Amino acid sequence: AAAAGGLEQSLFERLQRAGQAAAMLRTQYRMHPAIAAFPSSHFYDRQLLSGAELSLSRAAPFHARGSLRPLVFFDILEGRQTGARSLRNEAEAELAGHLLETVHRDYDDAFKGLTAAVVTPYKEQ
């Protein structure tokens, strides 16, 4: 659908191709530093830094638990299914649900006012 509407390129890409100079963001203030470290390392040659105060302001007691750190990758070896329009993985969805239940059960007070995101490459997940 994006390609049909001429939107297969981001606005940033279109501006660059039109000759607009790009400037790299050096310091970010929105993501937890552990989350920002991934794109910094894999896409920006470790040049993207986090604001110093983020480490303290984004800390939560459950981050000390290995499976509840701010950024965690799980390799689910089994359970990949095909959906009508996309892939889905019930085992991954169950794990994500279990982790969120654990946070609410064991750290309910610390979780008040916070949000959680589960990012998946599958539209049907």
C-alpha positions, 0 to 999 in steps of 0.5 A: 500500500505504501509503494502504491501511494509513493511512500516507499521512501521516508521523508528523510530519504526523499530530502537526502536524494533531493540534495538536502544535507543530513546532520546526525543526531549525537545525543538522544533523550527519549530511549532508555540508554540500554535500548539506544545502545543497540541502534548506536552500535549496529547502525551509527558506529557507536556515535549515538549517545544518551543524555546523562540523566537518562540512566537514573530517570529510566531505571526500574527495580525489575531491570535487575532481573535478567529477563526484564532488562530494558532491551532483551532478545529471546530466541524462540526456536519453535512455534513459528506459524503462518497466518492469513496475511503475515507470520505469527508466533504463538510461543513468542506471544505467550512469552511476552504475555508471561513477562508482562504478567510477571512484572505486574505480579512481582513489581506492581508498585514500580510499574505504575505510570510506566508503559511496556512495548512488545515489538514484533516483525509480524503483523498478525502477532 
